[in-house]
């Protein structure tokens, strides 16, 4: 059972962990935006309405990847490599 920060000795809040998850999440957001823009550019270059289905599929896939990664970060999961590096 953990105690709230105000009830810990000294009443101090521990500093946040800096394991690079925020940077990787921002890079993932940037890559997702780039992929969606590239898909929209391809739609305009081809000019066919049939390409709209492909663009929507790309958008859906990228959104799913981003949302899963956000859920993983919020949940506090660490990769095997990071876990091994921090435990060593």
HUKAQUI-V807717 format. One record per residue. N is the residue number from 1. D_LAST is the distance of its C-alpha to the last C-alpha in whole Angstrom. Layout:
# HUKAQUI-V807717
n=(N | N)
d_last=(D_LAST | D_LAST)
This chain:
# HUKAQUI-V807717
n=(1 | 2 | 3 | 4 | 5 | 6 | 7 | 8 | 9 | 10 | 11 | 12 | 13 | 14 | 15 | 16 | 17 | 18 | 19 | 20 | 21 | 22 | 23 | 24 | 25 | 26 | 27 | 28 | 29 | 30 | 31 | 32 | 33 | 34 | 35 | 36 | 37 | 38 | 39 | 40 | 41 | 42 | 43 | 44 | 45 | 46 | 47 | 48 | 49 | 50 | 51 | 52 | 53 | 54 | 55 | 56 | 57 | 58 | 59 | 60 | 61 | 62 | 63 | 64 | 65 | 66 | 67 | 68 | 69 | 70 | 71 | 72 | 73 | 74 | 75 | 76 | 77 | 78 | 79 | 80 | 81 | 82 | 83 | 84 | 85 | 86 | 87 | 88)
d_last=(25 | 24 | 27 | 28 | 27 | 30 | 30 | 27 | 27 | 29 | 29 | 27 | 25 | 21 | 20 | 20 | 16 | 16 | 14 | 17 | 19 | 22 | 23 | 22 | 25 | 27 | 27 | 28 | 31 | 32 | 32 | 33 | 36 | 37 | 37 | 39 | 41 | 42 | 43 | 45 | 46 | 47 | 49 | 51 | 51 | 53 | 55 | 55 | 54 | 53 | 50 | 49 | 48 | 45 | 44 | 44 | 42 | 39 | 39 | 39 | 36 | 34 | 35 | 33 | 30 | 30 | 30 | 28 | 25 | 26 | 26 | 23 | 22 | 24 | 22 | 19 | 18 | 14 | 14 | 12 | 11 | 10 | 9 | 6 | 5 | 6 | 4 | 0)
